[in-house]
Amino acid sequence: RHTLRVDYCTSVVGRMSIDRRTAINLELISNMRNGSQKESLFGAINFTKTVVGARLLRTNILRPSTDIPTLEMRLDVVEYFLSNNRLFAEVCLYTL
């Protein structure tokens, strides 16, 4: 219950593998102090509506993409929202 299990699949191309110690030290899935998921990166950005969605988010955190076009597209989206504060606020209100 209070452990983090990370399975590695080395056959997946375009994904980075994050080892268990790094995931724990960066508090990607759970908090180091008390093991809470709510006080981790996963907990901070988990606004998923289903268990399957939460599982996919967790997988994407633990195995991030290394595909350059994908990363550039994501950066473009962040830049777009940073330059359009009103739209960003509307999207944030919509997700709550």
C-alpha positions in Angstrom: 0.0 0.0 0.0 2.8 2.5 0.8 5.1 1.5 -2.0 5.7 2.7 -5.5 5.9 0.0 -8.1 7.4 1.0 -11.4 7.4 -1.5 -14.2 9.8 -1.0 -17.0 9.1 -1.8 -20.6 12.3 -1.2 -22.6 10.7 -2.1 -26.0 8.7 1.2 -26.1 10.4 3.6 -28.5 10.1 7.3 -27.9 9.6 7.1 -24.1 12.1 7.8 -21.3 12.4 5.4 -18.4 12.5 7.0 -14.9 13.9 4.8 -12.3 12.2 4.2 -8.9 14.6 6.4 -6.9 14.3 9.3 -9.2 10.5 9.1 -9.2 10.5 9.0 -5.4 13.0 11.9 -5.0 11.1 14.1 -7.5 7.8 13.2 -5.8 6.2 12.4 -9.1 3.6 10.0 -7.8 3.7 10.3 -4.0 5.1 12.6 -1.4 8.3 11.6 0.4 7.1 12.8 3.8 3.9 10.9 4.2 3.3 9.0 0.9 0.4 11.2 -0.1 -0.5 11.2 -3.8 -2.3 14.6 -3.3 1.0 16.3 -2.4 2.9 15.1 -5.5 3.1 16.1 -9.2 0.5 13.5 -10.0 -1.9 14.8 -7.3 -1.4 18.4 -8.4 -2.4 17.8 -12.0 -4.8 14.9 -11.7 -8.1 16.3 -12.8 -9.1 13.1 -14.6 -12.6 11.8 -14.4 -12.0 8.1 -14.7 -9.6 5.5 -13.2 -8.4 4.8 -16.7 -7.6 8.5 -17.2 -5.7 8.6 -13.9 -3.7 5.5 -14.9 -2.8 7.0 -18.3 -1.7 10.2 -16.6 0.4 8.2 -14.1 2.0 6.3 -17.0 2.8 9.5 -18.9 4.5 11.0 -15.8 6.6 7.9 -15.2 7.4 7.4 -18.9 7.5 10.8 -20.6 7.9 11.2 -24.3 11.3 11.8 -25.9 9.8 12.6 -29.3 11.0 16.1 -30.3 7.9 17.1 -32.3 5.6 16.0 -29.5 7.7 18.0 -26.9 7.7 21.1 -29.2 4.0 20.9 -29.7 3.4 20.8 -25.9 5.7 23.7 -25.4 3.7 25.6 -28.1 0.5 25.0 -26.2 2.0 26.2 -22.9 3.3 29.3 -24.7 -0.1 29.9 -26.2 -1.8 29.8 -22.9 0.8 32.0 -21.3 0.2 34.6 -23.9 -3.6 34.3 -23.6 -4.4 34.7 -19.9 -8.1 35.1 -20.4 -8.4 31.9 -22.4 -6.3 30.1 -19.8 -8.6 31.3 -17.0 -11.6 30.2 -19.0 -10.1 26.7 -19.5 -9.2 26.4 -15.9 -12.7 27.4 -14.8 -14.2 24.9 -17.3 -12.1 22.0 -15.9 -13.2 22.6 -12.3 
